[in-house]
Amino acid sequence: MTAGRRRLRGRRLVLLIVGAALVGAATAAFLVLVLGVGRSSTPAHGSLPQARVRQLEQALVSKDPATVQGAIDPAVFASLQQAGQPLLPPGSTLTIDRSTTRVDGHAATVSADVTGPRSGKFTLQLALEDGTWVVFAADPA
């Protein structure tokens, strides 16, 4: 395979992953809106449980697919599995800035720093699904 074809294939794979993540995020947001998730059960400006934040920091960089699966929305996980790509490359670390947490009903955002092969700052979007906070999108900050 030529270098040009490999680059094109790599770009297509990245576009597939981004597209799948967007579809998963849109699906999760749609479900939250359609199901009429009540906003009264969670404070408007609260915080994510500290234990869950620590779990997310570890789970999102795990090499174990089952561990990653427990930290992200099922539709997003399915997209990653279909693409055959890990959420983050091996050797990555993730640090969540707890001071940036914003909770609004069953939705939340928090800032995170990723170090390693794909370093950057991100805003994680979370949803409270079946009593557990899961990530359904990560937007570059």
N, C-alpha and C positions, 0 to 999 in steps of 0.2 A: 504494500500500500504506500502511495506517495505521501510526502509530508503535507502537501496541500489537502489531500483527502482526509488525513488524520486530523488536521485542524478543523476542517469542515465537519467531520464526524463529532469532534469535541464540542464545537459550537452548537451543533444540533442537540447533543446530550444536555448541555447547559440550558438551552432554551426549553427542552423537554422538562427538566427538573423545575425550572422557574415557573413554567406553565402549569405543571402539576401542583406545585405549591400554591399558586394563585387560585386554581380551581378548588383545592382543599380549603383555603382560607375563605373563599367566597361561599362554599358550601357550609362551612361552620358558622359564618356570620349569618347566612340565610336561615339556618336552623335555629340559631339563637333568637333571631327576630320573629320567625314564624311560630315557634313554639311558645312565644310570649313569656320568656323567662322573666320572672318577677324581679324587680330591682329592690324590693324592700328587704330581702333576706340577707343582703350583704351591704355594708356601709358604702356610701358614695365615695369616700376617700379613705379607704382602709389600707391594709397591707396584706400581702400574701403570708400565709403561715411560714415562719422561718424554717421549719423542718422541710417544708415542700420546696422552698427556694434552694436549700442545700441539696435536696434530691435532684432537682432539675439541673443544677450545676454539674453534678456527676453523671446523671443519666444522659444528658444531651451530647456528651463526649465519649460515652461508653462504646466499646467495641462489640458489646453484646446486643444484638438486634432486639431481644425481648426487653432489655432495660430501656433502650431508646423508645420502643413502642409504648411503654408506660408513661412516657413524658410528653408525647406529642399526639395531636388529633389523629384518629384512625385513618381518615382520608389522606392526610399528609403522609402518614407512615406508609400506606399502601402505594402512594405515588413514588416514594423513595425506593421501596422494594421493587416496584416495576422497573424503575430506572437502573436498579442494581448499584446504586451509589449510597455511601454512608452519609449521614446528616452532616458530619464534619470529618475531615481527614484525620487519620491516626496522628497522635501527638498534639492535638489541639487541647486547649484549656478554655473554660468559659467561666467568667466571673460576672455575677449579677449584682448590679448596684441597687441595693435594697432601698436606698433613699429616693429612688426615682419611681417607686411603685405607685401606680394609679389604679384604683379599683372602682368600677362602675357597674354595680349589679353583679352579673355573672361574667363580666369581661374585665380584663386588666391589661395593663402595659407595664413594662419594666425595661430599663436599659441594661445591656450586657456587652462585655468586651470579650472578643475571641482572640486568642493568641495561637500561633502555629502557622501551618501552611496557608490558611486563608484567614488572616487576621483582619479584624475590623471591629467597629462599634455598631451595635444593632439595637433596635427596639423590638423586644419580643411581645407578641400579642398572644394573650392567653384567654382561655374560656374555662369556666367551671362546668365540667361534664361529669355527671353522676357523682358529684361531691368531690371531684379531684380536679385541680388546676392543671391544664395541659396547654402546650404551645401549639398554635395553629398557623403562625406566620412569624417571620423575622424580617424586619425592614431595615436596610442600611440607615444608620443615623447620620 
